[in-house]
Amino acid sequence: MITNFLIGFVLVAANVSLHAFGLASLTEFLLSHPPKSDRLGPLTWLLIRTAWFLILLHGIGVSLWALAYWLMGCLPDLGSAFYFSGTTYTTIGYGDLLLPPGWRLLAPLEGMTGILMSSLSGAYFFAVVSKVLGTKMAVK
């Protein structure tokens, strides 16, 4: 059981590190490539790209968990591992696939990680929107 928690905490640390690095990189990119005008089109495109990048980060996070489940033999195939991981990370949790009894505590840990990383992304997206609107309001 301790081994399972250690594996889970390594996966949590990998997800947090991934998001920290990803958000730092995205921030650097957004600051060096501001919208060329305060018109709706460039601002919308900025938000779309930000959303795409955030979704990509979550996809990579889900992939880390899925690969771990598959490599540990917790799920029968890679497709099932990705499906289980995606529904667990997003806390949808259909319950049609379960981890083996010895590994089941990883699922709530992944769900909590998904909630935390999604909250971080939501806060980041809010900050980007606030910055865009703040800049747009200051121009007028």
NUPAVEX-546030 format. One record per residue: residue number from 1; x, y, z of N, C-alpha, C, O, CB in turn. Coordinates in nm, 2 decimals. Atoms other than C-alpha are relative to their C-alpha. Glycine has a CB too. Example, Ala and Ser with C-alpha at 12.3 -4.5 7.8 and 13.67 -1.06 7.14 Angstrom:
! NUPAVEX-546030
1,0.09,-0.12,0.00,1.23,-0.45,0.78,0.09,0.12,0.00,0.19,0.12,0.07,-0.10,0.00,0.12
2,-0.09,-0.11,0.00,1.37,-0.11,0.71,-0.08,0.11,0.08,-0.03,0.22,0.09,0.04,0.05,-0.14
***
This chain:
! NUPAVEX-546030
1,0.08,-0.12,0.00,0.00,0.00,0.00,0.09,0.13,0.00,0.05,0.22,-0.07,-0.09,0.00,0.12
2,-0.09,-0.12,-0.01,0.29,0.24,0.08,0.06,0.02,-0.14,0.07,0.14,-0.18,0.11,-0.02,0.10
3,-0.05,-0.02,0.14,0.43,0.17,-0.27,-0.10,0.06,-0.09,-0.06,0.15,-0.17,0.04,-0.14,-0.05
4,0.10,-0.06,0.08,0.10,0.26,-0.42,-0.01,0.15,0.02,-0.02,0.23,-0.07,-0.14,-0.07,0.03
5,0.01,-0.14,-0.03,0.09,0.59,-0.24,0.13,0.07,-0.05,0.12,0.19,-0.11,-0.01,0.02,0.15
6,-0.12,-0.06,0.06,0.45,0.66,-0.34,-0.01,0.02,-0.15,0.03,0.13,-0.20,0.13,-0.08,0.03
7,0.02,-0.01,0.14,0.37,0.59,-0.70,-0.10,0.12,-0.03,-0.08,0.20,-0.12,-0.05,-0.13,-0.06
8,0.10,-0.11,0.02,0.06,0.82,-0.67,0.06,0.13,0.03,0.03,0.23,-0.05,-0.11,-0.03,0.10
9,-0.06,-0.13,-0.03,0.26,1.10,-0.51,0.10,0.04,-0.11,0.12,0.16,-0.13,0.07,0.00,0.14
10,-0.09,-0.03,0.11,0.52,1.08,-0.79,-0.08,0.05,-0.12,-0.04,0.14,-0.18,0.09,-0.13,-0.04
11,0.09,-0.05,0.11,0.24,1.11,-1.04,-0.06,0.14,0.03,-0.07,0.22,-0.07,-0.12,-0.10,-0.02
12,0.05,-0.14,-0.04,0.09,1.41,-0.85,0.11,0.10,-0.03,0.09,0.20,-0.09,-0.04,0.00,0.15
13,-0.12,-0.09,0.02,0.44,1.57,-0.85,0.03,0.03,-0.14,0.06,0.14,-0.19,0.12,-0.05,0.07
14,-0.02,-0.02,0.14,0.48,1.51,-1.22,-0.11,0.09,-0.06,-0.07,0.17,-0.15,0.00,-0.14,-0.07
15,0.11,-0.08,0.05,0.14,1.66,-1.29,0.02,0.15,0.04,0.00,0.24,-0.04,-0.13,-0.05,0.04
16,-0.02,-0.14,-0.05,0.21,1.97,-1.08,0.12,0.06,-0.07,0.11,0.18,-0.11,0.02,0.00,0.16
17,-0.12,-0.05,0.07,0.56,2.01,-1.23,-0.04,0.03,-0.15,0.00,0.14,-0.20,0.11,-0.10,0.00
18,0.04,-0.02,0.14,0.41,1.97,-1.58,-0.08,0.13,-0.01,-0.05,0.22,-0.10,-0.08,-0.11,-0.05
19,0.08,-0.12,0.00,0.15,2.24,-1.51,0.08,0.13,0.03,0.06,0.23,-0.03,-0.12,-0.01,0.09
20,-0.08,-0.12,-0.04,0.40,2.48,-1.34,0.09,0.04,-0.12,0.10,0.16,-0.16,0.09,-0.03,0.12
21,-0.08,-0.03,0.12,0.64,2.45,-1.64,-0.08,0.05,-0.12,-0.05,0.15,-0.18,0.08,-0.13,-0.04
22,0.08,-0.04,0.11,0.36,2.47,-1.89,-0.06,0.14,0.02,-0.06,0.22,-0.08,-0.12,-0.09,-0.01
23,0.05,-0.13,-0.02,0.20,2.78,-1.73,0.11,0.11,-0.01,0.08,0.22,-0.06,-0.07,0.01,0.13
24,-0.11,-0.09,0.01,0.54,2.95,-1.70,0.03,0.03,-0.15,0.06,0.14,-0.19,0.12,-0.05,0.08
25,-0.03,-0.01,0.15,0.61,2.88,-2.07,-0.11,0.08,-0.07,-0.09,0.17,-0.15,0.01,-0.14,-0.06
26,0.11,-0.07,0.06,0.26,3.00,-2.17,0.00,0.15,0.04,-0.02,0.23,-0.05,-0.13,-0.06,0.04
27,-0.01,-0.14,-0.05,0.30,3.32,-1.96,0.11,0.07,-0.08,0.09,0.18,-0.13,0.03,0.01,0.15
28,-0.11,-0.06,0.08,0.63,3.39,-2.13,-0.04,0.03,-0.14,-0.01,0.13,-0.20,0.13,-0.09,0.01
29,0.05,-0.01,0.14,0.48,3.33,-2.47,-0.10,0.12,-0.01,-0.09,0.20,-0.10,-0.06,-0.13,-0.05
30,0.11,-0.10,0.01,0.17,3.55,-2.41,0.06,0.14,0.03,0.02,0.23,-0.04,-0.11,-0.03,0.11
31,-0.06,-0.14,-0.02,0.39,3.84,-2.27,0.08,0.04,-0.12,0.09,0.16,-0.14,0.08,-0.01,0.13
32,-0.09,-0.04,0.11,0.62,3.83,-2.57,-0.08,0.01,-0.13,-0.03,0.05,-0.23,0.11,-0.10,-0.01
33,0.08,-0.01,0.12,0.33,3.80,-2.82,-0.14,0.05,0.03,-0.24,-0.02,0.03,-0.02,-0.14,-0.07
34,0.13,-0.06,-0.03,0.05,4.04,-2.71,-0.08,0.01,-0.12,-0.03,0.02,-0.23,0.02,0.13,0.07
35,0.08,-0.02,0.12,-0.25,4.08,-2.93,0.04,0.13,-0.07,0.08,0.23,-0.01,-0.15,0.01,0.04
36,-0.04,-0.11,0.08,-0.18,4.32,-3.21,-0.10,0.12,0.01,-0.06,0.24,-0.03,0.02,-0.04,-0.15
37,0.09,-0.10,-0.02,-0.49,4.52,-3.14,-0.10,-0.04,0.11,-0.10,-0.15,0.16,-0.08,0.04,-0.13
38,0.10,0.03,-0.10,-0.77,4.55,-2.89,-0.14,-0.04,-0.06,-0.24,-0.04,0.01,-0.02,0.12,0.10
39,0.13,0.04,0.06,-1.03,4.43,-3.14,-0.04,-0.14,0.04,0.05,-0.21,0.09,0.02,0.01,-0.16
40,0.05,0.13,-0.04,-1.24,4.13,-3.08,0.07,-0.12,-0.06,0.09,-0.22,0.01,-0.15,-0.01,-0.03
41,-0.07,0.11,0.07,-1.07,3.90,-3.33,0.13,-0.04,0.06,0.14,-0.16,0.10,0.02,0.03,-0.14
42,-0.12,0.04,-0.06,-0.72,3.91,-3.19,-0.01,-0.05,0.14,0.06,-0.14,0.19,0.10,0.11,-0.01
43,0.02,0.04,-0.14,-0.84,3.89,-2.83,-0.06,-0.14,0.01,-0.03,-0.22,0.09,-0.09,0.10,0.07
44,0.06,0.13,0.00,-1.06,3.59,-2.91,0.10,-0.10,-0.04,0.10,-0.21,0.02,-0.12,0.00,-0.10
45,-0.10,0.09,0.04,-0.78,3.42,-3.09,0.10,-0.03,0.12,0.14,-0.14,0.14,0.08,0.05,-0.12
46,-0.08,0.01,-0.12,-0.56,3.48,-2.78,-0.06,-0.10,0.10,0.01,-0.19,0.15,0.03,0.13,0.06
47,0.07,0.09,-0.09,-0.82,3.31,-2.56,-0.01,-0.14,-0.05,0.00,-0.24,0.03,-0.14,0.06,0.04
48,0.01,0.13,0.06,-0.87,3.02,-2.80,0.14,-0.07,0.02,0.14,-0.19,0.06,-0.04,0.01,-0.15
49,-0.13,0.06,-0.01,-0.49,2.95,-2.80,0.03,-0.03,0.14,0.09,-0.14,0.17,0.11,0.09,-0.06
50,-0.03,0.02,-0.14,-0.47,2.98,-2.43,-0.08,-0.13,0.05,-0.03,-0.21,0.12,-0.05,0.12,0.09
51,0.08,0.12,-0.03,-0.76,2.73,-2.39,0.06,-0.13,-0.06,0.06,-0.23,0.01,-0.15,0.02,-0.05
52,-0.06,0.12,0.07,-0.60,2.49,-2.64,0.12,-0.05,0.08,0.14,-0.17,0.11,0.04,0.03,-0.14
53,-0.13,0.04,-0.07,-0.27,2.50,-2.45,-0.04,-0.06,0.14,0.02,-0.16,0.18,0.09,0.12,0.02
54,0.04,0.05,-0.13,-0.44,2.44,-2.11,-0.06,-0.14,-0.02,-0.03,-0.23,0.06,-0.11,0.09,0.06
55,0.06,0.14,0.03,-0.64,2.14,-2.26,0.12,-0.09,-0.03,0.11,-0.21,0.01,-0.10,0.01,-0.11
56,-0.11,0.08,0.03,-0.31,2.01,-2.40,0.07,-0.04,0.13,0.11,-0.16,0.15,0.10,0.07,-0.09
57,-0.06,0.03,-0.13,-0.15,2.03,-2.05,-0.08,-0.11,0.07,-0.02,-0.20,0.13,0.01,0.12,0.09
58,0.08,0.10,-0.07,-0.44,1.83,-1.90,0.01,-0.13,-0.07,0.01,-0.24,-0.01,-0.15,0.05,0.01
59,-0.01,0.12,0.07,-0.42,1.58,-2.18,0.13,-0.07,0.03,0.13,-0.20,0.04,-0.01,0.03,-0.15
60,-0.13,0.06,-0.04,-0.05,1.52,-2.10,-0.01,-0.06,0.14,0.04,-0.17,0.17,0.11,0.10,-0.01
61,0.02,0.05,-0.14,-0.14,1.49,-1.73,-0.08,-0.13,0.00,-0.04,-0.23,0.07,-0.07,0.10,0.08
62,0.08,0.12,0.01,-0.41,1.23,-1.81,0.09,-0.11,-0.06,0.08,-0.23,-0.01,-0.13,0.02,-0.09
63,-0.08,0.10,0.06,-0.16,1.05,-2.03,0.11,-0.06,0.10,0.13,-0.18,0.10,0.08,0.06,-0.12
64,-0.09,0.05,-0.10,0.09,1.02,-1.74,-0.06,-0.10,0.09,-0.01,-0.21,0.11,0.06,0.12,0.09
65,0.08,0.10,-0.09,-0.17,0.85,-1.52,-0.03,-0.12,-0.08,-0.01,-0.23,-0.03,-0.12,0.07,0.06
66,0.04,0.12,0.09,-0.29,0.63,-1.81,0.12,-0.09,-0.02,0.11,-0.21,-0.01,-0.05,0.05,-0.13
67,-0.12,0.09,0.02,0.06,0.51,-1.89,0.04,-0.07,0.13,0.09,-0.19,0.12,0.12,0.09,-0.05
68,-0.04,0.06,-0.13,0.13,0.44,-1.52,-0.10,-0.12,0.02,-0.05,-0.23,0.05,-0.01,0.09,0.11
69,0.09,0.11,-0.02,-0.19,0.23,-1.50,0.03,-0.12,-0.09,0.02,-0.23,-0.05,-0.15,0.05,-0.02
70,-0.02,0.11,0.10,-0.11,0.04,-1.82,0.13,-0.07,0.04,0.14,-0.20,0.03,0.01,0.06,-0.14
71,-0.13,0.06,-0.03,0.26,-0.02,-1.72,0.00,-0.09,0.12,0.07,-0.18,0.13,0.11,0.11,0.01
72,0.01,0.08,-0.12,0.16,-0.15,-1.38,-0.10,-0.11,-0.02,-0.12,-0.19,0.07,-0.05,0.09,0.11
73,0.09,0.11,0.02,-0.09,-0.38,-1.54,-0.14,0.01,0.07,-0.20,-0.09,0.09,0.06,-0.13,0.04
74,0.13,-0.03,-0.07,-0.39,-0.22,-1.37,-0.12,-0.01,-0.09,-0.23,-0.04,-0.04,0.01,0.13,0.07
75,0.11,0.00,0.10,-0.60,-0.21,-1.68,0.05,-0.08,-0.12,0.17,-0.09,-0.15,-0.04,0.15,-0.05
76,-0.04,0.10,0.10,-0.61,-0.45,-1.97,0.07,0.05,-0.13,0.15,-0.03,-0.19,-0.13,-0.07,-0.05
77,-0.06,-0.05,0.12,-0.50,-0.23,-2.25,0.02,0.16,0.01,-0.04,0.22,0.10,-0.08,-0.03,-0.13
78,-0.03,-0.14,0.00,-0.37,0.12,-2.33,-0.13,0.09,-0.02,-0.15,0.19,0.05,0.10,0.04,-0.10
79,0.12,-0.07,0.02,-0.71,0.24,-2.46,-0.09,0.01,0.13,-0.14,0.12,0.16,-0.08,-0.06,-0.11
80,0.07,0.00,-0.12,-0.88,0.14,-2.14,0.06,0.08,0.11,0.00,0.15,0.19,-0.02,-0.15,0.06
81,-0.07,-0.09,-0.10,-0.61,0.31,-1.93,-0.03,0.14,-0.03,-0.05,0.22,0.07,0.15,-0.03,-0.01
82,0.03,-0.14,0.03,-0.66,0.64,-2.12,-0.14,0.03,0.03,-0.17,0.14,0.09,0.03,0.02,-0.15
83,0.14,-0.02,-0.03,-1.04,0.61,-2.09,-0.02,0.02,0.15,-0.08,0.11,0.20,-0.09,-0.11,-0.05
84,0.01,0.00,-0.14,-1.02,0.53,-1.72,0.06,0.13,0.06,0.00,0.20,0.14,0.06,-0.12,0.07
85,-0.07,-0.12,-0.05,-0.77,0.81,-1.66,-0.07,0.13,-0.03,-0.08,0.21,0.06,0.14,0.00,-0.05
86,0.08,-0.12,0.04,-0.97,1.07,-1.85,-0.12,0.02,0.08,-0.15,0.13,0.13,-0.03,-0.01,-0.14
87,0.12,-0.02,-0.07,-1.29,1.00,-1.67,0.03,0.02,0.15,-0.05,0.08,0.22,-0.09,-0.13,-0.01
88,-0.04,-0.02,-0.14,-1.11,0.99,-1.33,0.06,0.13,0.02,0.02,0.20,0.12,0.10,-0.11,0.04
89,-0.06,-0.13,-0.01,-0.90,1.30,-1.38,-0.11,0.11,-0.01,-0.10,0.21,0.07,0.10,0.02,-0.11
90,0.11,-0.11,0.01,-1.21,1.50,-1.48,-0.11,-0.02,0.10,-0.21,0.05,0.10,-0.06,-0.01,-0.14
91,0.10,0.04,-0.10,-1.41,1.34,-1.20,-0.13,-0.04,-0.05,-0.23,-0.03,0.02,-0.01,0.11,0.10
92,0.12,0.05,0.05,-1.67,1.21,-1.43,-0.03,-0.14,0.06,-0.14,-0.17,0.11,0.00,-0.01,-0.16
93,0.00,0.13,-0.07,-1.60,0.86,-1.30,-0.13,-0.09,-0.03,-0.21,-0.11,0.06,0.00,0.02,0.14
94,0.11,0.08,0.04,-1.85,0.64,-1.49,-0.01,-0.13,0.08,-0.12,-0.18,0.11,0.00,-0.03,-0.15
95,0.00,0.12,-0.08,-1.75,0.34,-1.28,-0.01,-0.13,-0.08,-0.03,-0.24,-0.03,-0.12,0.00,0.09
96,0.01,0.12,0.08,-1.76,0.10,-1.58,0.14,-0.07,0.00,0.14,-0.19,-0.04,-0.04,0.03,-0.14
97,-0.14,0.06,-0.02,-1.38,0.03,-1.53,0.04,0.03,0.14,0.03,0.14,0.19,0.10,0.05,-0.11
98,-0.05,-0.02,-0.13,-1.22,-0.02,-1.20,0.15,-0.05,0.01,0.18,-0.14,-0.07,-0.08,-0.08,0.11
99,-0.14,0.05,-0.03,-0.86,-0.06,-1.08,-0.01,-0.12,0.08,-0.10,-0.15,0.16,0.09,0.11,0.06
100,0.00,0.12,-0.08,-0.76,-0.39,-0.92,0.00,0.05,0.15,0.04,0.16,0.18,0.13,-0.08,-0.02
101,0.02,-0.04,-0.14,-0.83,-0.38,-0.54,0.13,0.06,0.06,0.12,0.16,0.14,-0.04,-0.12,0.08
102,-0.13,-0.05,-0.06,-0.46,-0.32,-0.44,0.03,0.14,-0.05,0.12,0.21,0.01,0.11,-0.09,-0.03
103,-0.03,-0.12,0.07,-0.45,-0.01,-0.67,-0.11,0.11,0.01,-0.09,0.22,-0.04,0.04,-0.02,-0.14
104,0.12,-0.09,0.01,-0.79,0.15,-0.61,0.02,0.14,0.06,-0.05,0.23,0.02,-0.12,-0.07,0.06
105,-0.02,-0.13,-0.06,-0.66,0.43,-0.39,0.06,0.10,-0.09,0.06,0.22,-0.06,0.08,-0.01,0.13
106,-0.06,-0.10,0.10,-0.48,0.58,-0.69,-0.11,0.08,-0.07,-0.09,0.20,-0.11,0.08,-0.07,-0.11
107,0.11,-0.07,0.07,-0.82,0.67,-0.85,-0.04,0.13,0.07,-0.05,0.24,0.01,-0.12,-0.09,-0.02
108,0.03,-0.13,-0.07,-0.92,0.93,-0.58,0.11,0.10,0.00,0.09,0.22,-0.01,-0.05,-0.03,0.14
109,-0.12,-0.09,0.00,-0.57,1.07,-0.58,0.01,0.06,-0.14,0.04,0.18,-0.15,0.13,-0.08,0.03
110,0.00,-0.06,0.14,-0.59,1.12,-0.96,-0.11,0.10,-0.01,-0.10,0.21,-0.07,-0.01,-0.11,-0.11
111,0.11,-0.10,0.00,-0.93,1.28,-0.92,0.03,0.13,0.07,-0.01,0.24,0.02,-0.13,-0.07,0.06
112,-0.04,-0.12,-0.07,-0.80,1.52,-0.66,0.10,0.08,-0.08,0.09,0.21,-0.08,0.05,-0.03,0.14
113,-0.10,-0.07,0.08,-0.51,1.60,-0.88,-0.06,0.07,-0.12,-0.03,0.19,-0.15,0.11,-0.10,-0.06
114,0.07,-0.07,0.11,-0.74,1.67,-1.17,-0.08,0.12,0.04,-0.08,0.22,-0.03,-0.10,-0.10,-0.06
115,0.07,-0.12,-0.05,-0.95,1.90,-0.96,0.09,0.11,0.02,0.06,0.23,-0.02,-0.08,-0.04,0.13
116,-0.10,-0.10,-0.03,-0.65,2.09,-0.84,0.06,0.06,-0.13,0.07,0.19,-0.14,0.11,-0.05,0.08
117,-0.06,-0.05,0.12,-0.49,2.12,-1.19,-0.11,0.08,-0.08,-0.08,0.17,-0.15,0.06,-0.11,-0.08
118,0.11,-0.07,0.08,-0.83,2.22,-1.35,-0.03,0.13,0.07,-0.05,0.23,0.00,-0.13,-0.09,0.00
119,0.02,-0.12,-0.07,-0.87,2.48,-1.08,0.11,0.10,-0.03,0.08,0.22,-0.05,-0.01,-0.02,0.15
120,-0.11,-0.08,0.04,-0.53,2.61,-1.15,-0.01,0.06,-0.14,0.01,0.18,-0.16,0.13,-0.07,0.02
121,0.03,-0.04,0.14,-0.61,2.63,-1.52,-0.11,0.10,-0.01,-0.10,0.20,-0.08,-0.03,-0.12,-0.09
122,0.12,-0.09,0.00,-0.94,2.80,-1.45,0.05,0.14,0.05,0.01,0.24,0.00,-0.11,-0.05,0.08
123,-0.05,-0.12,-0.06,-0.76,3.06,-1.23,0.09,0.07,-0.10,0.09,0.19,-0.11,0.07,-0.03,0.13
124,-0.09,-0.06,0.10,-0.50,3.11,-1.50,-0.07,0.06,-0.11,-0.04,0.18,-0.16,0.10,-0.11,-0.05
125,0.09,-0.05,0.11,-0.76,3.15,-1.77,-0.07,0.13,0.04,-0.07,0.23,-0.03,-0.10,-0.10,-0.05
126,0.06,-0.12,-0.05,-0.94,3.40,-1.55,0.10,0.12,0.00,0.07,0.23,-0.03,-0.05,-0.02,0.14
127,-0.11,-0.11,-0.01,-0.61,3.60,-1.50,0.03,0.05,-0.14,0.04,0.17,-0.16,0.13,-0.06,0.06
128,-0.02,-0.05,0.14,-0.56,3.61,-1.88,-0.11,0.09,-0.04,-0.09,0.19,-0.10,0.02,-0.12,-0.09
129,0.11,-0.08,0.04,-0.91,3.73,-1.94,0.00,0.14,0.07,-0.03,0.24,0.01,-0.13,-0.08,0.03
130,-0.01,-0.12,-0.08,-0.87,3.99,-1.66,0.10,0.09,-0.06,0.08,0.22,-0.07,0.03,-0.03,0.15
131,-0.10,-0.08,0.06,-0.55,4.11,-1.81,-0.04,0.06,-0.14,-0.02,0.18,-0.17,0.13,-0.08,-0.02
132,0.04,-0.05,0.13,-0.70,4.13,-2.16,-0.11,0.11,0.02,-0.10,0.21,-0.05,-0.06,-0.12,-0.08
133,0.11,-0.10,-0.03,-1.01,4.32,-2.03,0.06,0.12,0.06,0.01,0.23,0.03,-0.11,-0.06,0.08
134,-0.06,-0.12,-0.07,-0.80,4.54,-1.81,0.08,0.08,-0.10,0.07,0.21,-0.10,0.10,-0.05,0.11
135,-0.07,-0.07,0.11,-0.58,4.63,-2.11,-0.10,0.07,-0.09,-0.08,0.18,-0.13,0.10,-0.10,-0.08
136,0.10,-0.05,0.09,-0.88,4.68,-2.33,-0.07,0.12,0.06,-0.10,0.22,-0.01,-0.10,-0.11,-0.04
137,0.07,-0.11,-0.07,-1.05,4.90,-2.07,0.09,0.12,0.01,0.05,0.24,0.00,-0.05,-0.04,0.14
138,-0.10,-0.11,-0.02,-0.73,5.11,-2.02,0.02,0.07,-0.13,0.05,0.19,-0.13,0.13,-0.05,0.05
139,-0.02,-0.06,0.13,-0.71,5.17,-2.40,-0.11,0.10,-0.03,-0.09,0.21,-0.09,0.01,-0.10,-0.11
140,0.12,-0.08,0.03,-1.06,5.33,-2.41,0.00,0.13,0.08,-0.09,0.21,0.06,-0.12,-0.07,0.03
***
